[in-house]
Amino acid sequence: MMVVNFNTDLGDGLEHTFDQFYPTRYCNEAYKLVINYIIYAMSH
């Protein structure tokens, strides 16, 4: 399995979780995607 995230802010959303100037909605969406990737990888 391979996941390609080209030119996305997925890493930034995880990295800047506790930064008060980074929008919270992007952090939440990044965590949702990562959790979905992990669950999918473990179940297939």
DRENDO-305597 format. One record per atom (N, C-alpha, C): x, y, z. Coordinates in steps of 0.001 Angstrom, whole numbers, padded with zeros to 6 digits, always signed. Each point is the difference from the previous one (the first is absolute). Example, Ala and Ser with C-alpha at 12.3 -4.5 7.8 and 13.67 -1.06 7.14 Angstrom:
BEGIN
+013190-005690+007800
-000890+001190+000000
+000900+001200+000000
-000350+001050-000720
+000820+001190+000060
-000770+001090+000730
END
This chain:
BEGIN
+000842-001153+000000
-000842+001153+000000
+000892+001222+000000
-000435+001001-000725
+000743+001244-000049
-000988+001160-000032
+000304+001023+000764
-000811+001209+000023
+000887+001153-000438
-000463+000741-000972
+000771+001138-000497
-000772+001275+000311
+000630+000879+000739
-000577+001300+000320
+000925+001066-000543
-000187+000355-001224
+000866+000981-000631
-000565+001396+000187
+000831+000875+000515
-000341+001408+000146
-001252+000208+000858
-000037-000708+001124
-001116+000159+000934
+000529+000471+001346
-000866+000443+000846
+000396+000471+001321
-000279-001031+001076
+000023-001266-000361
-000247-001053+000972
+001081+000002+001077
+001243+000098-000405
+001093+000055+000965
-000019+001254+000836
-000356+001106-000613
-000083+001247+000755
-001105-000063+001041
-001092-000624-000337
-001094-000117+000955
+000384-000803+001221
+000829-001030-000203
+000459-000796+001138
+001099+000722+000774
+000835+000711-000721
+001135+000666+000634
-000409+001210+000830
-000989+000745-000461
-000375+001256+000651
-001275-000136+000838
-000174-001142+000633
-001207-000235+000788
-000151+001001+001133
+001085+000313+000671
-000072+000875+001173
+000387+001440-000308
+000109+000340-001272
+000307+001375-000393
-001304+000802-000010
-000036+001072+000750
-001243+000766+000127
-000359+000764-001270
+000949+000189-000907
-000276+000754-001222
-000382-000892-001178
+000123-001322+000168
-000381-000930-001067
-001463-000391+000199
-000816+000047-001039
-001438-000280+000152
-000272-001426+000507
-000844-000093+000982
-000316-001283+000626
-000693-000949-000959
-000803+000508-000906
-000741-000897-000902
+000938-000794-000901
+001152+000579-000366
+000958-000729-000831
+000698-001096+000800
+000269+000265+001257
+000586-001034+000864
-000975-001157+000170
-001254+000309+000219
-001002-001047+000179
-000145-000854-001252
-000014+000633-001157
-000119-000759-001248
+001237-000860-000244
+001165+000497+000353
+001227-000783-000167
-000041-001246+000880
-000431+000156+001241
-000093-001165+000881
-001045-000990-000488
-001102+000486-000523
-001027-000901-000539
+000560-000844-001144
+000735+000633-000902
+000573-000733-001130
+001030-001019+000457
+000868+000387+000910
+001032-000923+000470
-000619-001197+000713
-001002+000236+000809
-000664-001107+000690
-000697-000909-001001
-000629+000582-001019
-000622-000824-001034
+001024-000820-000762
+001154+000580-000304
+001070-000747-000686
+000466-001174+000854
+000183+000226+001287
+000469-001055+000884
-001026-001114+000121
-001254+000349+000189
-001057-001012+000120
-000119-000802-001305
+000069+000685-001118
-000094-000703-001287
+001189-000940-000189
+001185+000467+000338
+001194-000826-000173
-000034-001242+000903
-000544+000148+001191
-000040-001134+000921
-001122-000986-000316
-001001+000444-000743
-001132-000880-000255
+000034-000645-001399
+000945+000381-000824
+000066-000582-001343
+001299-000717-000227
END
